[in-house]
Amino acid sequence: MTTSDASTSDASTSDASTSETSPDDTHSRYELDETGFNEVPKKWRKFYRHWGGPTDKLARNEVICPVCKIVIRSARELQPGDKLYCMPCMSRMVVKEGPDGHLFAEVIF
Amino acid sequence: MSSDEDFDPHVLAEEEFIEEVQSFEFWFGAVEGYLSGKSYGHDPEAVDLPMDEVERDRLITTLCHYCVGETAALEGASGLVSLAPNHPAKIFMATQVVDEARHLEVFLRRLNDLGVEDTATEIQRQANPALVEFKDALLKLVASGDWDAAVFAQNVILETMEFTVFRAHARTADAVTAEILEGVISDERRHFGFGENDLGRRLAHDPAARARLRDVRQNLDGLVLGVFEGALADLEVPASDRHVLGRDYLETVERLGLTR
């Protein structure tokens, strides 16, 4: 199973092949596969996917771009303070944690 | 370094990121993804299903509005190439000129498909005066050399609203029009994203410029909002989808600190 399979499920429930913890990093790592997103050059495509709407549950390595509503994916589990780029809309953002523990992205200029 | 890390966009330095996403090289790789194999924005084998006269006339009117908007952006973006403050912005704006010309072309072709032979006359006849007024105002901002105001008018006001309207329209449109719109939507993501992020960085260094942009907003956003609200109503887009037109735009101006 890859994160393309896990894109609508919580990564914590994914099987062992979905993510692994590297010895020098407490963040789980994700092996990303392309999900059909084709609005950036091929080498960057696996880092983004289309959002499926409110029922589309994000994995721990994913946040929604507040500017263009594309799902941004990281090869690592995200933590507050991580910096991300949305290539489809050229935005730079920082990961924040909401009061209920969910992660979201805030644009930084 | 693993191959994943070789191409991880999130580890790029900000300047590297900007040079990458504003490059023609990036543009080629992006449009190749969603336009290759298409002819005038859609599958050349796609067959138009029958459309009744009312539906066809309504679509023609909407496409005429789109053509006015795309012409405004084409002429605006071409003027902005010379005003762009740095090389990556110049190069990006050149890619936008190409995109806007393509949008105009695919909408004109769609008008031809729908039986409109003299597209220039039809667009002039149907053009919404508010959108024409917006176009004139945008081109004046470009002619005055005001990069910030012109980018705000074009890439934030016009492009954000077009993006929202095209998305809503694509959900209800016939298959050929929907496919054309999907390609345009993918382009628009770059355009309004560039506008917000370029302005955001510039306003961070020059907060006083916000006052001027608030004036531009006050004078111009109502013109575009009115036209596209009308277009969504004409297209019988459900009211639940129509409210996002203003919402997406307001979220953008709020992030830029341009709300009053």
Interface residues (C-beta under 8 A of the other chain):
Chain A: E31 L32 N38 E39 V40 P41 K42 K43 W44 R45 F47 P66 V67 C68 I70 S74 A75 D82 K83 L84 Y85 C86 M87 P88 C89 M90 S91 R92 V107 F109
Chain B: D4 E5 F7 D8 P9 H10 L12 E14 F17 I18 E20 V21 Q22 E25 F26 F28 G29 A30 E32 G33 Y34 S186 R189 R190 F192 G193 F194 E196 N197 G200 R201 L203 A204 E251 T252 R255
